[in-house]
Each structure stands twice: as C-alpha cells, then as structure tokens.
Amino acid sequence: MTKHTARTNRPKAYSYIRFSTPEQSKGDSLRRQIAAAERYAALHDLALDDRLTFRDLGNSAYRGANVETGHLGEFLAFVESRDIEQGSYLLVESLDRLSRQPPMRTLKLLSRICEAGITVVTLDDSRVYTEEVLERDATSLLVALMVAVRANEESATKARRLREAWANKRNGVADRPLSSLCPGWLRLREDKKGFDLIPERAEVVRRVFDMTLAGKGQHSIAEAFNRERVPMFGRGSHWHRSYIKKMLADASTIGAFTPHRVETVGGKKRRIPTEAVERYFPAVIDREVFDRVNALSSGRAVRETSGGGMANILAGLAKCPKCEATMTRVNKGGKKGGKPYLVCTTAKAGAGCEYRQVRMGDVEEAIIKNAGWLNASLPATDGALQMELEGATNLDMAVSDEIENVVEAIGQAGHSPALLDRLWQNEAAREDVRRTIADLERRIADTLTNRVQMTAGQFVDAAEADEPRDVALINSTLRQLFSKVEVNWPSGHLMFHWKHAPGETTGIMYAWPKEEG
C-alpha cells in the first residue's frame, strides 16, 4: 500500500480582493472572492497564504488608487523586496479587480506583475497569465485587452453619469438642499426644503465671534467652554482650538455654501471648490462681524508663522499615558527662542487630564541615542520566539553577574579549585546561552519582512546622520514602524508600540522621573 505525503514545497498563492464602494461589503462580493481563491488554491495544490492578505475594500481601481495608495501597491512592494518570492501566484476574481484604468495602463500593470516572476490567475475564467503567456499567446493578450477596454468604459460611463447628476443637483440648490449635510448649529427641515438654526447652538457661535473681537484667543475660548461644560456640537468629548479656528473661518456662518467637485490626481482624491452659493444656509452672524474677525485672524496668522518652527520628531505618534489623547508640540517662552514641549491636547484644552510638559529636547535626544537599540529590538511576528529571546537575554545577564561575583571571590580567597571550577561552569553556561540567543535572533529575523528591516535601517541611518539631522525623515520612518509612542512622563520612559507586531512594545528612558515637565 502506497503512503501519500503532503507536499511541503507547494507554490505560494496570494489572493487580492477589491471592490469599489463600502456598500458592497454588505453584499456577497467579499465572500465570493474569498471562496473562489480558496477553491482554486485547493484544486491546483497551491499554498494560499493567510498571513499576508491584500484587500482594497471600498477602493476604486478607475484612477489607480489601489496601486498608488492601496494594498495592490503594497503587494507590488513585497514582490520587489523579495518578501514574496518569484514563482508565487496572485489570485484575482477578474482583471478589472486589478485595474479599471485606460487599457494600456492595465496591460502595463499586468505585465509588470508577470515580469516580476508572479503568475496571475483570473478566477472567473481560470486564465493564467505569465510573462511567457503575454509574449507568445496572442489570444490571452487579446482577452486581457478586451477585458481592460470593457472595464474602463464601464467606469468612465459611471463617473460621467455621477458628475452630471451632481452638476444638476448643484444647479438646483436654489430650490432645495443638495443633501442633509450642514454645520452643527443647523438642522434640515422636516420638508427637506431648507435649514433652520438651532437656537442654543447659534448663540454659542455668536459668542465665539464676540469673544474673538474682545481679544480672546482660540485656545482661551475652547478652555472657557470646557470649563463651563458647554455641549459640543458633534461627537467630540470637548472643545478644541482647531474647531474654534474652523468655525471662525467658515463662510456658512454668514449663509454661504461652497459646493466641491472631486478630482483624482496620482491615485488621491482631492476636493476642488466651485462657485459659492449665497443664502444657501440661514446666516447666524452679520457679514461685517465675519469680515472683522477674519481680518484679525489673518494678521495673527502672519505673525505666528513668521518665526518658523521646529519639526516634531513624534508628530502623529505621541500619546498621553493618562488619557491616551494625542500629545502636541508647544513653545514655552514665545515663538522665537522658546523651548518646545509636548503636552496632552485634552489637558491643553482644559477638558480634564493632568497638564504636564515634557521637554522635546529630552525626547529627541533619547530617540537619537537609542536608535540602534530600537533597531536591535525589532520583535518577531511570532510572539513565542520573542518571549524565548527575552528569557535567554535575562539568563545571560544573570550568568554574567554570577561570573563577576565568582571572579571577585577568587580575588579575595586566592585560586580556590572549587571557585575555579564554578567559574569554568558558569562561563560554559554563558557560551551556551549566547549561542541560543544568536539562534533566536536569526529565527526572529526570518519572521520579519524585508520592508520592516529596511525601514528600521533607514531610521537608524537618519538618526545617526551628521547635524543637522532630517527630523521629518526620522518621523516618517518612525510612523512606518510604530502605531504610537506613549510618552510616559510619570516614569520618564517612551513606550514604542510596534506596528508589524501588535501588542509588542519597546521602552527607552528619556528622563528621570524628577525631571518630568
């Protein structure tokens, strides 16, 4: 009787799933695409990877956003960095899942993937595309071209109809609102033919403008509202300076509405303002008041930006250890020559939490000095391996301490045979531990993608570069490596939360607790 064993060297397969609108997630599209990929992999003896998944859910392929900023672009980066090996398969429901751009761009994208050594399979017709197929099989090339033409025409027609529909709605704004969307101090009437002021909120808006004309700053206004527990208009927990600033510059306070059209440039959507519609909303303040406030704000903005500014090395990452709110950079002592600090935005707005100032200089110096340590601390995606490494490292430190104690005892007692034997045993044990550490580090490195390791290397290079360092570049690499950095001022530590290994953190000290704030 012949014994069958499963192949261990099966080609790897990766599924790519995409649909254009979030609403499609409520239907059968996602389940259908997943099931088709699993079925094909099983029938053709492929190892379908469940660790690296590539899904652009609610992401359009008409303008190439899935390549420029989406997960298909991430797949291509993994291929180019060799994290995905040549000979692997990419399984897609159909070519229009990859691209709905003009036909030649779609063919170039397909060719780019195949030339990298990846086999593309379209599951709806079981067609297989490789570099050789595209070069020698005219039928497959023609099929790919026709699918690309059809997909692009469908998307272009849909986009044109959508533009025309919105253009008609914009032209008819005098008759009825474009949508129910409106500022927080307004509400749509029951007949849907216009908007009404919410009296208590309208009074808050007027108060914001009055306080500004009286010389109050945006931060002071937000702090006063938080102290008085004035209810927020939206879902926010407290008033922010940024919301006050936005309100003061919002022309809807005088009844104007500016429709926007959406254009896609380089895979990114941008809202382009069109001609403003006067008296679309009921005005909450007079135009004269609006103009006076914005004249004041313009002069203040010029004064505030003329002094320049220093980049924040933890921009977008720093979090408060008490309330987990963002920590922002502030200057103490004026814009020119002032010392920069990190403070909790909740505390800064007077909405609770504890107001503490953390010196930016201490934080930056700690990150620069410990760049190599952070790189060496790259955690494995396998948590068990990481725990083994931590245990082995602690054992190495303990054995090293024991060796120092024995050496000291020999110095005091002379060449005792028992102590010498103990020293020899400890040194042999340390060698074994260090061999284990080296093996674990190698296995951990194997679990890391080339992209993570390359990004970590770029971070170290930027941090260890000669002055003046590119703080913006350091911040960019940190944001790729970490999901957040907790600025734990009670303990004087920075806790880095690794993005590629959720739950794993690395801590470094930036100051002694007595040096907080």
C-alpha positions as CSV (number, residue, x, y, z in Angstrom):
1,M,0.0,0.0,0.0
2,T,1.5,3.3,-1.1
3,K,1.7,6.0,1.6
4,H,0.9,9.6,0.3
5,T,2.5,12.6,2.0
6,A,1.6,16.2,1.6
7,R,3.9,18.4,-0.5
8,T,5.8,20.9,1.7
9,N,7.3,22.9,-1.3
10,R,4.0,23.9,-2.9
11,P,4.0,27.3,-4.7
12,K,2.7,30.1,-2.6
13,A,-0.5,31.9,-3.6
14,Y,-1.8,35.3,-2.5
15,S,-5.4,36.5,-3.0
16,Y,-6.2,40.1,-4.0
17,I,-9.7,41.2,-3.3
18,R,-11.2,44.6,-4.2
19,F,-14.5,46.3,-4.6
20,S,-15.2,50.0,-5.2
21,T,-17.8,51.0,-2.6
22,P,-18.1,50.2,1.1
23,E,-21.8,49.2,0.4
24,Q,-20.5,46.2,-1.5
25,S,-19.1,44.7,1.8
26,K,-22.7,44.2,2.9
27,G,-23.4,42.0,-0.2
28,D,-21.8,38.8,-1.5
29,S,-18.7,40.3,-3.2
30,L,-16.2,39.6,-0.4
31,R,-17.4,36.1,0.4
32,R,-17.5,35.2,-3.3
33,Q,-13.9,36.4,-4.0
34,I,-12.5,34.6,-0.9
35,A,-14.3,31.4,-1.7
36,A,-13.1,31.4,-5.3
37,A,-9.4,31.9,-4.3
38,E,-9.6,29.1,-1.7
39,R,-11.2,26.7,-4.2
40,Y,-8.6,27.4,-6.9
41,A,-5.7,27.0,-4.5
42,A,-7.1,23.7,-3.3
43,L,-7.7,22.3,-6.8
44,H,-4.2,23.3,-8.0
45,D,-2.2,22.3,-4.9
46,L,-1.2,25.9,-4.0
47,A,-0.4,27.1,-0.5
48,L,-2.8,30.0,0.0
49,D,-1.0,32.5,2.3
50,D,-3.2,33.6,5.2
51,R,-0.6,35.8,6.8
52,L,-0.2,38.4,4.0
53,T,-3.7,39.5,2.9
54,F,-4.2,42.1,0.2
55,R,-7.7,43.7,0.3
56,D,-8.8,47.1,-1.1
57,L,-12.3,47.2,0.2
58,G,-14.2,50.3,-1.0
59,N,-11.2,51.4,-3.1
60,S,-11.6,52.3,-6.7
61,A,-9.3,51.0,-9.5
62,Y,-10.6,53.5,-12.0
63,R,-7.9,56.2,-11.1
64,G,-5.3,53.7,-9.8
65,A,-5.8,54.4,-6.1
66,N,-5.4,50.7,-5.3
67,V,-1.9,50.8,-6.8
68,E,-0.8,54.3,-5.6
69,T,-2.0,54.1,-2.0
70,G,-3.8,50.8,-1.7
71,H,-3.0,47.1,-0.9
72,L,-2.2,46.2,-4.5
73,G,0.7,48.7,-4.3
74,E,1.7,47.0,-1.1
75,F,1.7,43.6,-2.9
76,L,4.0,45.0,-5.6
77,A,6.3,46.4,-2.9
78,F,6.5,43.0,-1.3
79,V,7.3,41.4,-4.7
80,E,10.0,43.9,-5.4
81,S,11.6,43.5,-2.0
82,R,11.6,39.7,-2.4
83,D,9.3,39.2,0.6
84,I,7.1,37.5,-1.9
85,E,9.1,35.1,-4.0
86,Q,9.3,34.6,-7.7
87,G,7.1,31.7,-8.8
88,S,4.2,32.7,-6.5
89,Y,0.6,33.2,-7.7
90,L,-1.7,36.2,-7.5
91,L,-5.4,35.1,-7.5
92,V,-8.0,37.7,-8.5
93,E,-11.6,37.3,-9.5
94,S,-11.0,39.2,-12.8
95,L,-8.7,41.6,-14.4
96,D,-11.0,44.5,-13.6
97,R,-10.2,43.9,-9.9
98,L,-6.6,44.9,-10.6
99,S,-7.4,47.9,-12.7
100,R,-10.1,49.9,-14.5
101,Q,-7.7,52.5,-15.9
102,P,-7.2,53.0,-19.6
103,P,-6.4,49.7,-21.4
104,M,-2.7,50.3,-22.0
105,R,-2.2,51.1,-18.3
106,T,-4.0,47.9,-17.3
107,L,-1.8,45.9,-19.6
108,K,1.4,47.6,-18.3
109,L,0.3,46.8,-14.7
110,L,-0.4,43.1,-15.6
111,S,3.0,42.9,-17.5
112,R,4.8,44.5,-14.5
113,I,3.5,41.8,-12.2
114,C,4.3,39.0,-14.6
115,E,7.8,40.2,-15.4
116,A,8.5,40.1,-11.6
117,G,8.0,36.3,-11.8
118,I,4.4,36.3,-10.5
119,T,1.7,34.2,-12.1
120,V,-1.6,36.0,-12.3
121,V,-4.8,33.9,-12.3
122,T,-8.2,35.3,-13.1
123,L,-10.7,33.1,-11.2
124,D,-13.8,33.9,-13.2
125,D,-12.4,32.3,-16.4
126,S,-9.4,30.4,-14.9
127,R,-7.0,32.1,-17.3
128,V,-3.3,32.1,-16.3
129,Y,-1.0,35.0,-17.2
130,T,2.8,34.8,-17.0
131,E,5.5,36.7,-18.8
132,E,5.8,33.9,-21.4
133,V,2.0,33.8,-22.0
134,L,1.8,37.6,-22.6
135,E,4.7,37.3,-25.0
136,R,3.6,34.2,-27.0
137,D,-0.2,33.7,-26.6
138,A,-2.0,36.3,-28.7
139,T,-5.4,35.0,-27.6
140,S,-4.7,35.6,-23.9
141,L,-3.3,39.1,-24.7
142,L,-6.4,39.9,-26.7
143,V,-8.7,38.7,-23.9
144,A,-6.8,40.8,-21.4
145,L,-7.1,43.9,-23.7
146,M,-10.8,43.4,-24.3
147,V,-11.5,43.0,-20.5
148,A,-9.5,46.2,-19.9
149,V,-11.4,48.1,-22.5
150,R,-14.8,47.0,-21.2
151,A,-13.9,47.7,-17.5
152,N,-12.6,51.2,-18.4
153,E,-15.6,52.1,-20.5
154,E,-18.0,51.0,-17.7
155,S,-16.2,53.1,-15.1
156,A,-15.9,56.1,-17.4
157,T,-19.7,55.9,-18.1
158,K,-20.5,55.6,-14.4
159,A,-18.2,58.5,-13.5
160,R,-19.7,60.7,-16.2
161,R,-23.3,60.0,-15.1
162,L,-22.4,60.7,-11.5
163,R,-20.8,64.0,-12.4
164,E,-23.9,65.0,-14.4
165,A,-26.2,64.1,-11.6
166,W,-24.2,66.2,-9.1
167,A,-24.0,69.1,-11.6
168,N,-27.8,69.0,-11.9
169,K,-28.1,69.0,-8.1
170,R,-25.7,71.9,-7.8
171,N,-27.6,73.9,-10.4
172,G,-30.8,73.3,-8.4
173,V,-29.6,74.4,-5.0
174,A,-31.9,77.4,-5.1
175,D,-34.9,75.0,-5.0
176,R,-33.8,72.5,-2.4
177,P,-30.6,71.5,-0.5
178,L,-28.1,69.2,-2.1
179,S,-28.0,67.0,0.9
180,S,-28.8,66.9,4.6
181,L,-25.2,67.8,5.5
182,C,-25.0,71.1,7.3
183,P,-23.0,72.9,10.1
184,G,-23.5,71.8,13.7
185,W,-25.7,74.8,14.5
186,L,-28.2,74.0,11.8
187,R,-30.7,71.2,11.1
188,L,-32.6,70.1,8.0
189,R,-36.3,71.0,8.0
190,E,-38.9,68.2,8.0
191,D,-40.0,69.1,4.5
192,K,-36.3,68.9,3.4
193,K,-36.6,72.2,1.6
194,G,-34.2,74.2,3.8
195,F,-32.4,74.5,7.1
196,D,-33.3,76.1,10.5
197,L,-31.0,77.5,13.2
198,I,-30.7,75.5,16.5
199,P,-31.2,78.5,18.9
200,E,-28.8,77.4,21.7
201,R,-26.1,76.4,19.3
202,A,-26.5,79.6,17.2
203,E,-25.9,81.5,20.5
204,V,-22.6,79.7,21.0
205,V,-21.5,80.6,17.5
206,R,-22.3,84.3,18.1
207,R,-20.4,84.1,21.4
208,V,-17.3,82.7,19.7
209,F,-17.2,85.7,17.3
210,D,-17.9,88.2,20.1
211,M,-15.1,86.7,22.3
212,T,-12.7,86.9,19.4
213,L,-13.5,90.5,18.8
214,A,-13.0,91.1,22.5
215,G,-9.4,89.9,22.2
216,K,-9.8,86.3,23.4
217,G,-7.6,83.7,21.7
218,Q,-9.0,80.4,20.2
219,H,-7.4,78.3,22.9
220,S,-8.8,80.5,25.7
221,I,-12.3,80.3,24.1
222,A,-12.1,76.5,23.9
223,E,-10.8,76.3,27.5
224,A,-13.7,78.6,28.7
225,F,-16.3,76.4,27.0
226,N,-14.8,73.2,28.5
227,R,-14.7,74.8,32.0
228,E,-18.4,75.9,31.6
229,R,-19.3,72.4,30.2
230,V,-20.8,74.0,27.0
231,P,-22.0,71.0,25.0
232,M,-20.1,70.1,21.8
233,F,-21.9,70.2,18.5
234,G,-20.6,66.9,17.2
235,R,-19.4,63.7,18.7
236,G,-16.2,65.1,20.3
237,S,-15.7,64.9,24.0
238,H,-14.6,68.5,24.4
239,W,-13.8,71.8,22.6
240,H,-10.6,72.1,20.7
241,R,-8.8,75.2,19.5
242,S,-8.9,73.7,16.0
243,Y,-12.7,73.6,16.0
244,I,-12.9,77.3,17.1
245,K,-10.5,78.2,14.3
246,K,-12.5,76.3,11.7
247,M,-15.8,77.9,12.9
248,L,-14.3,81.5,12.6
249,A,-13.3,80.9,9.0
250,D,-16.4,79.1,7.9
251,A,-18.5,81.1,5.5
252,S,-21.6,79.1,6.3
253,T,-21.9,81.3,9.4
254,I,-23.0,84.1,7.0
255,G,-25.1,81.7,5.0
256,A,-22.7,80.9,2.1
257,F,-22.2,77.4,0.8
258,T,-19.3,76.2,-1.4
259,P,-20.0,73.0,-3.4
260,H,-17.0,70.9,-4.3
261,R,-16.2,68.5,-7.1
262,V,-13.9,65.6,-6.6
263,E,-10.8,65.1,-8.8
264,T,-8.3,62.2,-8.6
265,V,-4.6,63.1,-9.0
266,G,-2.0,60.4,-8.6
267,G,-4.4,58.0,-7.1
268,K,-5.5,60.5,-4.4
269,K,-8.9,62.2,-4.3
270,R,-8.9,66.0,-4.0
271,R,-11.9,68.2,-3.3
272,I,-11.9,71.2,-5.7
273,P,-14.2,74.2,-4.6
274,T,-16.7,75.6,-7.1
275,E,-18.6,78.9,-7.1
276,A,-20.1,79.7,-3.7
277,V,-23.9,79.8,-3.3
278,E,-25.1,82.8,-1.2
279,R,-28.0,82.5,1.2
280,Y,-27.9,78.7,1.0
281,F,-28.0,78.5,4.8
282,P,-29.7,80.9,7.3
283,A,-27.0,83.3,8.5
284,V,-26.0,83.2,12.2
285,I,-23.9,86.3,12.2
286,D,-23.6,89.5,10.1
287,R,-21.1,89.7,7.3
288,E,-19.4,92.8,8.9
289,V,-18.6,90.7,12.0
290,F,-17.3,87.8,9.9
291,D,-15.1,90.1,7.9
292,R,-13.7,91.9,11.0
293,V,-12.9,88.6,12.7
294,N,-11.1,87.2,9.7
295,A,-9.1,90.3,9.2
296,L,-7.9,89.9,12.8
297,S,-7.2,86.2,12.2
298,S,-5.2,86.9,9.0
299,G,-2.9,89.3,10.8
300,R,-2.4,86.9,13.7
301,A,-1.6,84.0,11.3
302,V,1.1,86.1,9.6
303,R,2.7,87.0,13.0
304,E,2.6,83.4,14.2
305,T,4.1,81.8,11.1
306,S,6.9,84.4,10.6
307,G,9.1,82.9,13.3
308,G,9.3,79.5,11.6
309,G,9.1,76.3,13.6
310,M,10.9,73.1,14.6
311,A,9.7,69.7,13.3
312,N,8.2,67.3,15.9
313,I,10.1,64.0,15.9
314,L,7.0,62.3,17.3
315,A,4.4,64.1,15.2
316,G,1.3,61.9,14.8
317,L,2.7,59.3,17.3
318,A,3.0,60.8,20.8
319,K,0.2,59.7,23.2
320,C,-0.6,60.8,26.7
321,P,-0.1,58.0,29.3
322,K,-3.2,59.1,31.3
323,C,-6.0,59.6,28.8
324,E,-4.3,58.3,25.5
325,A,-5.1,61.6,23.8
326,T,-2.6,63.0,21.3
327,M,0.3,65.0,22.7
328,T,1.2,68.1,20.7
329,R,4.2,70.4,20.5
330,V,4.0,73.8,22.2
331,N,6.6,76.5,22.7
332,K,7.2,78.0,26.2
333,G,8.6,81.5,26.2
334,G,7.4,82.8,22.8
335,K,7.8,81.7,19.3
336,K,11.4,83.0,18.9
337,G,13.9,81.3,21.2
338,G,11.1,79.5,23.1
339,K,11.7,75.9,24.4
340,P,9.5,73.3,22.8
341,Y,7.5,70.9,24.9
342,L,5.0,68.0,24.4
343,V,1.6,68.4,26.2
344,C,-1.6,66.4,26.2
345,T,-4.2,68.0,23.9
346,T,-7.0,67.2,26.4
347,A,-5.2,68.9,29.2
348,K,-4.2,71.8,27.0
349,A,-7.9,72.4,26.1
350,G,-8.8,72.4,29.8
351,A,-11.0,69.4,29.3
352,G,-9.6,67.2,32.1
353,C,-6.4,65.1,32.3
354,E,-3.2,66.3,34.0
355,Y,-1.3,69.2,32.4
356,R,2.4,68.1,32.2
357,Q,5.1,69.5,29.9
358,V,7.7,67.1,28.5
359,R,10.9,68.6,27.1
360,M,11.1,67.9,23.3
361,G,14.9,68.1,23.6
362,D,15.0,65.2,26.1
363,V,12.7,63.1,23.9
364,E,14.6,63.8,20.7
365,E,18.0,63.1,22.3
366,A,16.7,59.8,23.8
367,I,15.4,58.6,20.4
368,I,18.6,59.6,18.6
369,K,20.9,57.9,21.1
370,N,18.8,54.7,21.2
371,A,18.1,54.3,17.5
372,G,20.4,51.3,17.3
373,W,18.8,49.8,20.4
374,L,15.3,50.2,18.8
375,N,16.6,48.6,15.6
376,A,18.1,45.6,17.6
377,S,14.7,45.3,19.5
378,L,12.7,44.5,16.3
379,P,10.2,42.0,17.6
380,A,9.3,38.8,15.7
381,T,5.8,38.4,14.4
382,D,5.9,35.1,16.4
383,G,5.4,36.2,20.0
384,A,6.6,32.9,21.4
385,L,10.1,33.4,19.8
386,Q,10.2,36.9,21.3
387,M,9.4,35.6,24.8
388,E,12.2,33.0,24.4
389,L,14.7,35.7,23.4
390,E,13.7,37.8,26.4
391,G,14.2,34.8,28.7
392,A,17.5,33.9,27.2
393,T,18.7,37.5,27.4
394,N,17.7,37.7,31.1
395,L,19.6,34.4,31.8
396,D,22.7,35.8,30.0
397,M,22.6,38.8,32.3
398,A,22.2,36.6,35.4
399,V,25.0,34.3,34.5
400,S,27.3,37.3,33.7
401,D,26.5,38.7,37.2
402,E,27.4,35.4,38.7
403,I,30.7,35.2,36.8
404,E,31.6,38.7,38.2
405,N,30.8,37.5,41.7
406,V,33.0,34.4,41.4
407,V,35.9,36.4,39.9
408,E,35.6,38.8,42.9
409,A,35.6,35.9,45.3
410,I,38.7,34.4,43.7
411,G,40.5,37.7,44.0
412,Q,39.8,37.7,47.7
413,A,40.3,34.0,48.5
414,G,43.0,33.1,46.0
415,H,43.0,30.3,43.5
416,S,40.4,28.0,45.1
417,P,39.9,24.9,43.0
418,A,36.1,24.9,43.8
419,L,35.8,28.6,42.8
420,L,37.8,28.0,39.6
421,D,35.6,25.0,38.7
422,R,32.5,27.1,39.4
423,L,33.9,29.9,37.1
424,W,34.5,27.4,34.3
425,Q,31.0,26.0,34.6
426,N,29.4,29.5,34.5
427,E,31.5,30.6,31.5
428,A,30.5,27.4,29.6
429,A,26.8,28.0,30.6
430,R,27.1,31.6,29.3
431,E,28.5,30.4,26.0
432,D,25.5,28.0,25.6
433,V,23.1,30.8,26.4
434,R,24.7,33.2,23.9
435,R,24.6,30.5,21.2
436,T,20.8,30.2,22.0
437,I,20.4,34.0,21.7
438,A,22.2,34.1,18.3
439,D,19.9,31.3,17.0
440,L,16.8,33.0,18.3
441,E,17.8,36.3,16.8
442,R,18.4,34.6,13.4
443,R,14.9,32.9,13.6
444,I,13.3,36.2,14.6
445,A,15.0,37.9,11.6
446,D,13.5,35.3,9.4
447,T,10.0,36.2,10.5
448,L,10.5,39.9,9.7
449,T,9.7,41.2,6.2
450,N,12.5,42.9,4.3
451,R,10.4,46.0,4.2
452,V,10.3,46.3,8.1
453,Q,14.0,45.6,8.3
454,M,14.8,48.1,5.6
455,T,12.7,50.8,7.2
456,A,14.4,50.2,10.5
457,G,17.7,50.6,8.8
458,Q,16.6,53.8,7.2
459,F,15.6,55.1,10.7
460,V,19.0,54.3,12.2
461,D,20.8,56.0,9.2
462,A,18.7,59.1,9.6
463,A,19.1,59.2,13.3
464,E,22.9,58.7,13.2
465,A,23.5,61.2,10.4
466,D,25.6,64.3,11.0
467,E,23.9,67.5,12.1
468,P,21.6,69.0,11.0
469,R,19.5,65.8,11.1
470,D,16.4,65.4,8.9
471,V,13.8,65.3,11.7
472,A,11.0,64.9,9.2
473,L,12.6,61.8,7.7
474,I,13.1,60.3,11.2
475,N,9.5,60.9,11.9
476,S,8.4,59.4,8.6
477,T,10.3,56.1,9.4
478,L,9.0,56.0,13.0
479,R,5.4,56.3,11.7
480,Q,6.1,53.3,9.4
481,L,7.5,51.3,12.3
482,F,5.2,52.2,15.2
483,S,1.5,52.7,15.7
484,K,2.0,55.0,18.7
485,V,4.6,56.2,21.2
486,E,3.4,56.6,24.8
487,V,5.2,59.5,26.5
488,N,5.1,58.1,30.0
489,W,6.1,61.2,32.0
490,P,5.5,59.6,35.4
491,S,8.2,57.0,34.7
492,G,10.3,59.1,32.3
493,H,10.0,56.4,29.5
494,L,8.9,56.4,25.9
495,M,7.0,53.2,25.1
496,F,7.1,52.3,21.4
497,H,4.3,50.2,20.0
498,W,5.4,48.2,17.0
499,K,3.1,48.3,14.0
500,H,4.0,45.0,12.5
501,A,3.7,43.1,15.8
502,P,0.6,44.3,17.6
503,G,1.0,44.0,21.4
504,E,4.8,44.2,21.3
505,T,6.4,47.3,22.9
506,T,9.9,48.6,23.4
507,G,10.7,51.2,26.1
508,I,13.6,53.7,26.4
509,M,14.2,56.2,29.1
510,Y,14.2,59.9,28.2
511,A,14.5,61.5,31.7
512,W,14.5,60.6,35.3
513,P,11.0,61.0,36.9
514,K,12.2,64.1,38.9
515,E,12.8,65.8,35.5
516,E,9.2,65.5,34.3
517,G,7.6,68.5,32.7
